Amino acid sequence: MLALEPYAGDFEISETIRNIAGECGIEFDNARTAVIDHFTAVSASQDHTLFKASGLNPTAKAIIGDTIGPVLYSGIGMNIDRGNALTLGVLHGNPTTYSAPLNRHIKIYPDNVGTETMLVTSMQARNNARVTFTGSMSMVSNKLMGNNDHGAETTALIASLTAWTFQEIAVLQVSRPSHWLTNSSIADEQRQKGSYGTVYRVGDHVAYSIDIAEIANNRSTPFRATDVELQVVLVETVAQIILTGNENGTFSGQFRAPDVPGVYRLRVAYRRPGFSNILSIARVTVRPFNHDEFERFLPIAYPFYTGLVSLLVGFVTFGIAFVHAGNGTTRKGKLT
């Protein structure tokens, strides 16, 4: 796994940091600008650039931990690409914040206004590499973290951000993906030996299970969720099953093997904000019926069976009647 350290900006941000942020779908505001809030500013801030930010994103619960805010902030703002599914705004501005040049009269519309102003943003790549951007160098300083006014909340947020970025929390691991026939006398024996079938017949009832654990501070705990999904994929997804988890972190479910023979993928792809991505794929073959596995008599074909039996009975009856119809009769007459 890869991890990138958090990048903290200030009123002056180097081009290197801007370029790195740009590759992650994040754009810092113009140089020599700052986020200003006249309504929630701390009394010690004369230019109102030090304020209390309460815009913590509830979707980023895995990143912010138990922090409820508000937190202290003094720095530059940023924008994120709304179409980038990998980027998540962790802390945004208050409805009364705006981004503008320092010590200048505002003659044009501010770069960012209200909750559209991002203060802390995190990004997790598809390979689970993580990076966090904040526009405030002061936010991670002893001055703000030791402040009597919401300094404890600021410290808790920085601690959670650091732990998340360095993959100390919100890391998911999968183990023991398995599948087997539910109506089989050898299912228990297979599970005990750890050998599972990879060939199923169309219409078979198959059970699937997988263990998911959450790693936090070097401790593994069972993962709890209600939205873990199993996908049965041929070319497209042919079935989706919500797996049910237990207290041990084992998620299980059952499905019916598709009616179309082929090589299928049993895929569990779990991507949720803040958590590391997990992907587990198992390949199984679904075969058609063998020649000796079809039902000998089909209930749906009973009318045809009745017609065939009736035909045979009628043929035999007619044959018997035809053979014995002339016995015991003679023809009388004289030749002339």
C-alpha positions as CSV (number, residue, x, y, z in Angstrom):
1,M,0.0,0.0,0.0
2,L,1.1,3.6,-0.7
3,A,0.6,6.6,1.5
4,L,1.3,10.3,0.8
5,E,1.9,12.8,3.6
6,P,-0.6,15.6,4.1
7,Y,0.1,18.8,2.3
8,A,-0.5,22.0,4.2
9,G,-0.7,25.3,2.4
10,D,-0.8,28.9,3.5
11,F,-1.5,32.2,1.9
12,E,1.5,31.5,-0.3
13,I,1.5,28.1,-2.0
14,S,4.3,26.8,-4.2
15,E,3.6,25.7,-7.8
16,T,4.7,22.2,-6.8
17,I,1.9,21.8,-4.3
18,R,-0.5,23.4,-6.7
19,N,0.5,20.9,-9.5
20,I,0.2,18.0,-7.1
21,A,-3.3,19.2,-6.0
22,G,-4.3,19.7,-9.6
23,E,-3.5,16.1,-10.5
24,C,-5.8,15.0,-7.6
25,G,-8.7,17.2,-8.9
26,I,-8.1,20.0,-6.4
27,E,-7.5,23.7,-7.3
28,F,-6.2,26.2,-4.7
29,D,-7.4,29.7,-4.8
30,N,-5.3,32.5,-6.2
31,A,-2.1,33.6,-4.4
32,R,-2.4,36.2,-1.7
33,T,-6.0,35.4,-1.0
34,A,-7.5,34.1,2.3
35,V,-10.7,32.7,3.6
36,I,-12.5,35.4,5.6
37,D,-15.5,35.1,7.9
38,H,-16.8,38.2,9.8
39,F,-19.4,36.3,11.8
40,T,-17.4,33.4,13.3
41,A,-14.0,35.1,13.5
42,V,-12.0,34.6,16.7
43,S,-11.6,37.9,18.6
44,A,-7.8,37.8,18.3
45,S,-8.1,37.9,14.5
46,Q,-8.3,41.6,13.4
47,D,-8.7,40.8,9.7
48,H,-11.1,37.9,10.4
49,T,-9.0,35.3,8.7
50,L,-8.9,33.2,11.8
51,F,-12.4,31.8,12.3
52,K,-14.4,28.8,13.6
53,A,-15.3,26.3,10.8
54,S,-18.1,24.0,11.5
55,G,-18.6,22.5,8.0
56,L,-17.5,18.9,8.7
57,N,-18.7,16.5,6.1
58,P,-20.8,13.7,7.7
59,T,-20.1,11.5,4.8
60,A,-16.4,11.5,5.8
61,K,-17.1,9.9,9.2
62,A,-14.4,7.4,8.6
63,I,-11.9,10.2,8.1
64,I,-12.9,12.7,10.8
65,G,-13.6,10.1,13.5
66,D,-15.4,11.5,16.5
67,T,-14.7,15.1,15.8
68,I,-17.9,17.2,16.0
69,G,-16.3,20.7,15.5
70,P,-16.2,23.5,15.1
71,V,-12.4,23.7,14.5
72,L,-10.1,26.7,14.0
73,Y,-8.9,27.6,10.5
74,S,-6.8,30.3,9.0
75,G,-5.6,29.9,5.4
76,I,-6.5,29.7,1.8
77,G,-9.4,28.0,0.2
78,M,-9.7,25.5,-2.6
79,N,-12.1,24.0,-5.1
80,I,-12.7,20.3,-5.9
81,D,-13.8,18.7,-9.1
82,R,-17.4,17.5,-8.4
83,G,-17.1,14.9,-11.0
84,N,-14.1,13.2,-9.4
85,A,-15.4,10.3,-7.4
86,L,-12.0,9.8,-5.7
87,T,-11.9,13.3,-4.0
88,L,-13.9,14.0,-0.9
89,G,-14.3,17.3,0.9
90,V,-13.7,16.8,4.6
91,L,-14.2,20.4,5.9
92,H,-15.9,23.2,4.0
93,G,-16.5,26.8,4.9
94,N,-19.4,28.3,6.8
95,P,-22.3,29.9,4.9
96,T,-20.8,33.3,5.8
97,T,-17.3,32.6,4.6
98,Y,-15.8,33.9,1.4
99,S,-12.3,33.9,-0.3
100,A,-10.8,37.3,-1.2
101,P,-7.4,39.1,-1.5
102,L,-5.8,40.2,1.7
103,N,-5.8,43.9,2.6
104,R,-7.5,44.9,-0.6
105,H,-10.9,46.3,-1.4
106,I,-13.1,43.7,-3.1
107,K,-14.0,44.9,-6.5
108,I,-14.9,41.6,-8.1
109,Y,-17.0,38.6,-7.1
110,P,-14.9,36.4,-4.6
111,D,-13.3,33.2,-5.9
112,N,-15.3,31.0,-3.4
113,V,-18.3,31.8,-1.3
114,G,-20.1,29.9,1.5
115,T,-20.0,26.2,1.7
116,E,-18.5,25.9,-1.8
117,T,-15.2,26.9,-0.2
118,M,-13.2,23.8,0.7
119,L,-10.8,24.0,3.6
120,V,-9.6,20.4,4.0
121,T,-9.9,17.8,1.2
122,S,-8.8,14.1,1.0
123,M,-8.3,11.9,-2.0
124,Q,-7.9,8.1,-2.1
125,A,-6.7,6.6,-5.4
126,R,-7.9,3.3,-6.9
127,N,-4.8,1.6,-5.5
128,N,-5.8,2.9,-2.0
129,A,-3.0,5.5,-1.9
130,R,-4.2,8.5,0.2
131,V,-3.4,12.2,0.3
132,T,-4.9,15.0,2.3
133,F,-4.7,18.8,1.4
134,T,-5.4,21.7,3.8
135,G,-5.0,25.3,2.9
136,S,-3.9,26.2,6.4
137,M,-0.4,25.8,7.8
138,S,-1.5,27.4,11.0
139,M,-4.1,24.7,11.5
140,V,-1.4,22.2,12.3
141,S,0.6,24.6,14.6
142,N,0.8,24.5,18.3
143,K,-0.8,28.0,18.4
144,L,-4.1,26.8,17.2
145,M,-4.1,23.3,18.5
146,G,-3.3,24.6,22.0
147,N,-5.9,27.4,21.8
148,N,-8.4,27.5,24.6
149,D,-11.2,28.2,22.1
150,H,-11.9,25.0,20.1
151,G,-8.2,24.0,20.2
152,A,-9.1,20.4,21.4
153,E,-11.5,19.9,18.4
154,T,-8.8,21.1,16.0
155,T,-6.3,18.7,17.6
156,A,-8.7,15.8,17.3
157,L,-9.4,16.6,13.6
158,I,-5.6,16.8,12.8
159,A,-5.0,13.5,14.6
160,S,-7.8,11.8,12.6
161,L,-6.6,13.2,9.3
162,T,-3.0,12.1,9.9
163,A,-4.1,8.6,11.0
164,W,-6.3,8.2,7.9
165,T,-3.7,9.5,5.5
166,F,-1.0,7.2,6.7
167,Q,-3.5,4.3,6.6
168,E,-3.6,3.7,10.4
169,I,-7.5,3.7,10.4
170,A,-10.3,2.8,8.0
171,V,-8.4,0.1,6.3
172,L,-10.4,-3.0,5.2
173,Q,-9.0,-6.4,4.6
174,V,-10.8,-9.5,3.1
175,S,-10.0,-13.2,3.8
176,R,-11.5,-16.6,3.2
177,P,-13.8,-16.0,0.2
178,S,-15.6,-19.3,-0.3
179,H,-18.6,-20.8,-2.1
180,W,-20.3,-24.2,-2.1
181,L,-23.5,-26.1,-2.9
182,T,-26.2,-25.6,-0.3
183,N,-28.1,-28.9,-1.1
184,S,-25.1,-31.2,-1.1
185,S,-24.2,-34.1,1.2
186,I,-20.5,-33.2,0.7
187,A,-20.8,-29.5,1.4
188,D,-19.8,-29.8,5.1
189,E,-16.9,-32.1,4.1
190,Q,-15.7,-29.7,1.5
191,R,-15.8,-26.8,3.9
192,Q,-13.8,-28.7,6.6
193,K,-11.1,-29.6,4.1
194,G,-11.1,-26.1,2.6
195,S,-11.8,-27.4,-0.9
196,Y,-14.7,-25.9,-2.8
197,G,-16.2,-26.7,-6.1
198,T,-15.6,-24.5,-9.0
199,V,-18.2,-26.2,-11.4
200,Y,-21.9,-25.8,-10.8
201,R,-24.9,-27.0,-12.8
202,V,-27.5,-24.5,-14.0
203,G,-30.1,-24.0,-11.4
204,D,-27.9,-25.1,-8.5
205,H,-28.3,-23.2,-5.2
206,V,-24.9,-21.8,-4.2
207,A,-23.8,-20.3,-0.9
208,Y,-21.1,-17.6,-0.7
209,S,-19.3,-16.1,2.3
210,I,-16.4,-13.7,2.8
211,D,-14.7,-12.3,5.9
212,I,-14.0,-8.5,6.1
213,A,-12.0,-6.9,8.9
214,E,-11.3,-3.3,9.7
215,I,-7.7,-2.3,10.7
216,A,-7.5,0.6,13.1
217,N,-4.4,1.5,15.1
218,N,-2.8,-2.0,14.4
219,R,-5.9,-3.7,15.7
220,S,-8.2,-5.9,13.6
221,T,-11.9,-5.8,14.4
222,P,-14.9,-7.3,12.5
223,F,-16.3,-4.9,10.0
224,R,-20.0,-4.0,10.3
225,A,-22.0,-2.9,7.3
226,T,-25.4,-3.6,5.6
227,D,-24.5,-2.7,2.0
228,V,-21.9,-5.4,1.1
229,E,-22.9,-6.8,-2.3
230,L,-22.0,-9.9,-4.3
231,Q,-22.2,-9.6,-8.0
232,V,-22.5,-12.6,-10.4
233,V,-20.9,-11.4,-13.6
234,L,-20.7,-13.1,-17.1
235,V,-20.3,-10.3,-19.5
236,E,-22.7,-8.1,-17.6
237,T,-24.0,-8.4,-14.0
238,V,-26.7,-11.1,-14.0
239,A,-27.4,-11.1,-10.3
240,Q,-26.8,-8.9,-7.3
241,I,-27.1,-10.3,-3.8
242,I,-26.8,-8.2,-0.5
243,L,-24.7,-10.2,1.9
244,T,-25.7,-10.4,5.5
245,G,-22.9,-9.9,8.1
246,N,-22.6,-11.3,11.6
247,E,-20.7,-10.3,14.7
248,N,-17.5,-12.0,13.4
249,G,-17.3,-10.0,10.3
250,T,-18.5,-12.9,8.0
251,F,-20.8,-11.8,5.2
252,S,-22.8,-14.5,3.5
253,G,-25.6,-15.1,1.1
254,Q,-27.1,-17.5,-1.4
255,F,-28.0,-17.4,-5.0
256,R,-29.2,-19.6,-7.8
257,A,-26.8,-20.5,-10.6
258,P,-27.8,-18.8,-13.8
259,D,-29.6,-20.7,-16.5
260,V,-27.0,-19.7,-19.2
261,P,-23.8,-21.9,-19.1
262,G,-20.5,-20.1,-19.0
263,V,-17.6,-18.9,-16.8
264,Y,-18.8,-16.5,-14.2
265,R,-17.1,-14.1,-11.8
266,L,-18.3,-13.9,-8.2
267,R,-17.2,-10.4,-7.4
268,V,-17.3,-8.4,-4.2
269,A,-16.3,-4.7,-4.9
270,Y,-16.8,-2.4,-1.9
271,R,-16.1,1.3,-2.3
272,R,-17.3,3.7,0.4
273,P,-16.1,7.2,1.3
274,G,-13.2,7.1,3.7
275,F,-12.7,3.3,3.6
276,S,-10.0,1.5,1.6
277,N,-11.4,-0.2,-1.5
278,I,-11.7,-4.0,-1.5
279,L,-12.1,-6.3,-4.5
280,S,-12.4,-10.0,-4.3
281,I,-13.1,-12.1,-7.5
282,A,-13.6,-15.9,-7.7
283,R,-14.3,-17.6,-11.0
284,V,-16.7,-20.5,-11.3
285,T,-18.1,-22.5,-14.2
286,V,-21.8,-23.1,-14.8
287,R,-22.4,-26.2,-16.9
288,P,-25.6,-27.5,-18.6
289,F,-27.3,-30.7,-17.6
290,N,-25.6,-34.0,-18.5
291,H,-27.6,-36.4,-20.6
292,D,-28.4,-38.6,-17.6
293,E,-29.4,-35.7,-15.4
294,F,-32.6,-34.7,-17.0
295,E,-35.9,-35.6,-15.4
296,R,-37.4,-38.8,-16.9
297,F,-40.9,-37.5,-16.8
298,L,-41.8,-33.9,-17.0
299,P,-45.1,-32.8,-15.5
300,I,-45.6,-30.2,-18.2
301,A,-45.5,-32.9,-20.8
302,Y,-48.3,-35.0,-19.3
303,P,-50.8,-34.1,-22.2
304,F,-48.3,-35.5,-24.7
305,Y,-47.8,-38.6,-22.6
306,T,-51.6,-39.1,-22.5
307,G,-51.9,-38.7,-26.2
308,L,-49.2,-41.2,-26.9
309,V,-50.7,-43.8,-24.6
310,S,-54.1,-43.2,-26.1
311,L,-52.6,-43.7,-29.6
312,L,-51.0,-47.0,-28.5
313,V,-54.1,-48.3,-26.9
314,G,-56.2,-47.4,-29.9
315,F,-53.8,-49.0,-32.3
316,V,-53.7,-52.3,-30.3
317,T,-57.5,-52.3,-30.0
318,F,-58.0,-51.7,-33.7
319,G,-55.5,-54.4,-34.5
320,I,-57.2,-57.0,-32.4
321,A,-60.6,-56.1,-33.7
322,F,-59.3,-56.3,-37.3
323,V,-57.7,-59.7,-36.9
324,H,-60.6,-61.4,-35.2
325,A,-63.5,-59.7,-36.9
326,G,-64.0,-62.4,-39.7
327,N,-63.6,-65.6,-37.7
328,G,-66.6,-68.1,-37.8
329,T,-68.2,-66.8,-41.0
330,T,-68.6,-68.6,-44.3
331,R,-69.6,-67.5,-47.8
332,K,-72.4,-69.5,-49.4
333,G,-73.2,-69.6,-53.1
334,K,-73.0,-71.6,-56.3
335,L,-70.8,-71.2,-59.3
336,T,-72.5,-70.9,-62.7
